[in-house]
Amino acid sequence: MKKKPNIVFILTDDQGAWAMHCAGNEDVKTPNLDRLAANGVRFDEFYCASPVCSPARASIVTGKIPSCHGVQDWIAKGNVDGDKHPQMASHAEFNTQDRAIDYLKDHKTYMEVLAENGYVCGLSGKWHLGDNATKKKGFTKWYTIGAGGCHYFDPDVCEDGVFSTPGQYVTDLITDKAVQFIDEFTQGEAPFYLSVHYTAPHSPWNPEEHQKKYLDWYQDCKFTATPDLPVHPWQIRTCPIGDTPEKRRENLTGYYAAISSMDAGVGKIIEELEKKQILDDTILIFTSDNGMNMGHHGIWGKGNGTYPQNMYDSAIKVPLIISMPQGAKGEVCSQMCCQYDFFPTILAMAGCSEKLEKMQPGKSMTRLLENPKEKDEERIVVFDEYSNTRMIRTKQYKYIHRYPDGPDEFYDMKNDPCETKNLAQDAAYKDRIDAMKSSMEEWFDRYAVKEMDARQFYNTGRGQTDICYKENAFDTTLEYYHSETSSETGR
């Protein structure tokens, strides 16, 4: 019997689809991602399930939407048991009274299925789905960070339930541990699956947070690949805003330096696979949890960079590159796909016959890896949600509905790809808007669980503190959203 392929799944944090050199960004330097794209398929119409960290990550691993798995904002509480891990006390997201919550305890991940089918599985990097110190089902190797995010040079890392503060650059720590795991996995006979979850390029972006080598790469950059616009009126004031030329340059320099450092890590992982002579037996997947506005539309932040939350393409489109030994090389696929497609795709790659649950809407992308130009009529629409904001997107049109009473948005993406003209009140599009709204509500009704339906909760994007249907599950603070206070947004 032919051995099953190894799978390395690389996930970044807050990297827009636009933030790769191989995607047309001439400012950012990503030589290893460019190499990966040249040896695989790059998807230019790939979308997150929700434009914020934890809900998107939960959808990736479960194949379900936020209104089904119940993770609807970044996890602010439930990361660790406060009394068991006092060394986490200096962390901004830590509270001694906090108790660990496994937000996905009732949902099976694809890692569990892989383990049941003979794979040895490991994680190196960010989990951020609750109870981070506890190794999750299916994994034999578990190396993560305590909360959702951390300072780049002062991370709280956890291996098999034990926390430490190595004082090294977190991107390098995640890379080195991933390389170590590959070395250990190849000493056995079983195929392996490895999640490499970087914190890069999430803020902070100030210079003391990043390696000088990569900061220097951008000292003379003119930053023409991103727009320089007035700050959006909905911009929240709890994230680093590039509202002056100096701050814009600092933000973009730090953001790009974080990406280039991560890209170097990808190169080291590929080198290790080559060294072990298993690159031709390994599927490499590169993607991000959600997109990112870095001045796009005048916004600094992802979906919760504004209130109400935004669904601009810059926030919901994420990079996806898949390099598969028998797949196409150097091709671009323009079929519309979404993160809930990962569950069936990865299991199909691994030869697992697991039957999807009726609440899992995804479709395998494996056919597209062999024939990227093939038209798939089932892939003509994608859906997205964040709190009471929901979206339906086709190739030509995007409709955004905010429950209960707006404001809503409608864009002709073919003629207005930068989403500058909201046509929601244009009578000429009323029938099309009504039809798209109906299709959107039918789809969400099919895949949402009533008690988890995000429309019924008041979620401002300030973080989730408990199971979504429990009292006070969301931080609803708004007092600083439009003030002059500026710090950081949620992880």
Secondary structure, DSSP 4 states (H G I P E B T S, - for coil): -PPPPEEEEEEESS--TT-SGGGT-SSS--HHHHHHHHTSEEESSEE-SSSSHHHHHHHHHHS--HHHH---S-B-S-SS-TTT-GGGTTSTT--TT-----TTTTS--HHHHHHHTT-EEEEEE---SS-TTSPPTTEEEEEEESSS--BTTB--EEETTEEE---S-HHHHHHHHHHHHHHHHTTSSS-EEEEEE--TTPSP-SGGGS-HHHHHTTTT----SS---PPPTTB-SSS----SHHHHHHHHHHHHHHHHHHHHHHHHHHHHHHHTT-GGGEEEEEEESS--EESGGG-EESGGGBSS----HHHHB--EEEE-TTS-SSEEE-S-EEGGGHHHHHHHHTT--PPPPTT------HHHHH-TT---TT-S-EEEEETTEEEEE-SSEEEEEETTT---EEEETTT-TT-----TT-GGGHHHHHHHHHHHHHHHHHH--GGG-GGGS---SS-B-S-TTSTT-B----TTTTSS-------
